Amino acid sequence: MGRYVIRRLLQMIPVFIGATFLIFLMVYALGDPVTGLFGDRAPDAATAARLRAEFNLDKPVWQQYLLYMGNIFTGDFGTAFNGRPVTELLAQAIPISFRLMLVAIVFEIVLGIVLGVVTGLRRGKAADTSVLMATLVVIAIPTFVLGTTLQFFLGVKLGWINPAVSPAAPFDELLVPGIILALVSLAYVTRLTRTSIVENARADYVRTAVAKGLPRRRVTTRHLLRNSLIPVVTYLGADIGTLMAGAIVTERIFNIQGVGYQLYEGILRQNSPTVVGFVVVLVLIFLVANLLVDLLYAVLDPRIRYA
């Protein structure tokens, strides 16, 4: 196991370099951040030259990238165009998005897997059909429609929640936004779990366990569910990064100042250091999540062993 982890960590290095270089290239090389900073008002030549020198924009792209990566390894993610260090923005936004992601992922895991198991074991019955129809409706309705609708009724009409989340973003204020964020993924987790349960229920090892007289609950939890969760865990591992980065719509609706909010503001204002800094951290989150998923395979299926 230790050798496998080391090998995977080494494999993550070129992936990290390639992903960050592409993001850096798209943000810095395919546009002029200084021009974007001033918008329609073009800066004078002296100011533009000073800013390009300050942010190393007067150097070749490959040299800019090497300087940027060198600074990252010392903990310096640069300074946003508004003068705030990017690390300060990261320290403010990542804990908020992490709490939002936790709410969403717990909701997905608990409700999605339970519904998937129930519908998989009762294939073709009324409960199965009802849940499948409900997941299709959830997938079909855009997130901003669900978010604004719940915000209006629960926040404005009924007054049960705050329509806008406070800057501190405690867990109790993130419950409804977390549910909105998780709904589409919840539908996919439910359908994926159901499909996996249906396929594995016909496997020889399940029939053997039933023939040996094992209780139905033990057959389901110890044998059927553990093997059926492998594709679900794969999806959830990728979804962790997606929930961290892809909550732009949800965070805008509820005024949550997390990663998605900062990325939106950075892209809108063409604040290149902010965008690149946040994306670099998100790449690391994706890579670590995929590594943890691979290690979890061996826990779910004892037949999987890493040399």
N, C-alpha and C positions, 0 to 999 in steps of 0.2 A: 504493500500500500504506500509506504513512504517513497519508494522509487517512482511509483506512478504519479504521486503528487508532485515530486520534483520535475518529472518529465512534462507534466501538464503546465507547471509554472513556467518552464523554459519555452514551451510552445506558445504561451500567452504573450511573450515578449514581442515576436514579430507581428502578431495580430494587433497588439496595442500600438506599436509603431506605425503600422500601415493605416489603421483606423484614424489615429490622431493626425497623421500627415495628410490624409485625404480631407479631413475636416478643416485643418489649418489651411490647406491649399484652396478649398472652396470659399472660406471666409475672407482670407487675406489676398490671395492672388487674383481672384475673379472680380474684384472691386476695389475701390479706394476708400478705406475706412475714414480717412480724414475728410474727404469730400462728403461722405455720408453723415459725418458728425455735424457738419454745418448746414446740411440740407440745401435749400435753394440759395442760401447766401454763401457765395464762394469766399473762402478766406483769402487774405492777402498772401503773397508768396512767402514772406518771412515767417508768418505764423504757421503756414502749411509745412514749410521746411523744418521748423522747430519741432512740430508735433511728429513728423515722420522720423526725425532723428531720435526723439524721446522714446517712441515705440518701435524703433529699429525697422521702420518701414522703408528706409532708404537703402536697405541691404538686399541682396538676392534672396529669393524665397527659401532656398535650402539653408542659407545662413540664418535667416529669421527663425526657421523651425528649430535648428540646433540650439540657438540661443534661448528660445522659448522652453525647449525640453530641459536644457541645463538649469534654467531657473525653476522649473517645476520640481526637479529632484532636490532642490534646496528648500522647497515649500513656498516658492514665490510664483503665484499664478498671474502676476502682472497687476496692473491698475486699470480700472475701468475709465472710460472717457470722462465720467463725472467726478473723478478724483478718488473714489473709494477703492480700496484694495479688493481684488476679486475673492481673496480668501475670506474677507469679512462678509461678502455677499454669500459665499458658500456656507460659512458657519451659521448664517441666519436662515438660509433657505433649506438646506439639506435636512436638518432635524424636523422641520415642518412637513416636508414631503415624505420623510421616513415614517412619521406618525400617520399621515394620510394613507401611505402604502400599507402599513400594518393593519389599519382598520379594514381596508379593501381586501387584503389577502386573507385575513382571518374569515371575513364574510364569505369569500370565494371557497375556501377550504371546507369550512364547516357546512354551509348550506349546499354548496355545489356538489360535494362528494356524497352527502346524505341523499340529496335528491337523485343523483346519478345511480346510487346503489339501489334505492327503492324502485325507481323506474326500470332499472336493468333486471331486477329480480321479478318484476311484474310486467314483463314485456307484453304489449298488446292490450293491456287492461285500461280501465278508465283513467287511473292515476298516471300511467305512462303517457297516454295521449294528451292529457291536460297539461302535464309538465312540458312536453315537447312543443305544444302550441304556445305556451307561455314563453318559452325560450326564444321561439321564432319572433314573437312580438317584441321582446326586449332587444333582440339583435336588429330588428327592422327600424326601431325608433331611434333617432339620433340622440346622442348624449346631451346636447344642449337643450333639446326639447324636454327630456326628463328632468334635467337639472333645474331649468327655469320654472317648470311646472311645480315641482316640489318646493322650490324656494318661494314661489308665490303663495301656494296654499298653506304650507307649514309655517312659513316665516311671516308673510304679510297678512293673510286672512286669519289664520288660527293663532299666530303668535307663539307657537311651540318652540321655534328655534330662532336664532338670530339670522336675518337674511344675509348678513355679511359676517364672515369669521373675523375675530379680533386678531391683531398682529401676533399675539402669543400663540394662538391656534392650539388650545388644549384639546385633549381627546374628546371631551363631550361635545365640543363644537364641530368636530370632524366626523361625527357619526353619519350624518346625512350625506355630506359630500363624499365620504368613503363608500357609502352604499351606491351612490350614483356612479362613482368611478368604477366600482366592481361589477356593475350589473351585466355589462356585455361579456366580460370575462367569466362571470358566474354562469351565464348561459352556455358558454363553450365548455367550461369545466363539467357542467351537468351532462351535456350531450357526450362529451368524451368519456366520462366515467361510465355512463350508461352503455355506450358501445363496447367498451372494454369488458364490462361485467358480462354482457350478453355473449361475447366471444369466448371468454374464459369459462363461463358456466358450462359449456359443452366439452371442456377439455377432459382428458383422461384422468388427470390427478384429482379433479373435483369429483368425478364419478367414483373413483377409488376411495376417496375419503368418505363419501356418502355410503358406499357399500360396506365399509368397515364399521359403520354404526356411529360415526362421530356426530355430535349434536349439530344441527343446522347452523346455529349461530357461530360455532367454532369453525365450521367449514367456510362460512362466509368471511369471517374476520381474519382467520389465520392463514387461509389458503387462497380463496378467491380474491379477496380485496387487496392483499399485498401484491399479488402479481398484476392485478388490474390497475394499480396506481402508477406503474412505471411511466406510461405515456402522459398521465395527468401531472406527475411531478416534472416531467420535461417541459410541459406547457407552463406550469406555474413558475419554474425557474426563469424562463424567458420573460414571463409576465412581470416579474419583480422589477426588472429594468424598465419595462414598458410603463408600469404604473408610476415609477419615479419620474420618468421623462415625459410621458404622454398625458399628463394630467393638465395640460394647458387649458382646455375648455372648462374643466371642472374648477380649476383654481381661478380662472377669470370670472366665472359665474358667482362664486362665493367669496371672491376677493381674498383668496389664500395666497400669501406671498411666499410660495415655495419655489421649487426648481422650475416648474412649468411657467409660472408667472415671471420669473427672472429671465428665462429664455425668451419668452414673448417680448418682454420689454427690451432685451438686448437686440433681438432681430428687428423690432420696430424702429429702434433708435440707431441701428447699425453699430452697436457697441461690441466690436469684434472681440476684445479681450474677455468680456463677460461670456459671450457665446462659446468661444473656444474653451475657456476654463471649465464651464459647466459640462460641456460635452466630453472633455477628457475624463472628468470624474464619473460620468455616466458610462463611458466605455469600461472603466475599471469595475464598476458595479455589475455590468453585464458579464464580464469575464469571471469574476468571483462567483456570481450566482450560477453560471454554467458549471464551474468546477464543483461547487457544493452539490449540484444536482447529480453529477456523475458519481460522486462519492456516496450519495444516498441510494443509488441503484443497488449497491451491494447490501445495504441494510434491508431493502424491500425484497430482493431476490437473492437467497444464499448461493445460487448457482453462479452468480457473477462474482468473479474474483479478479483483482488487479495485481499484475506482477510488478 
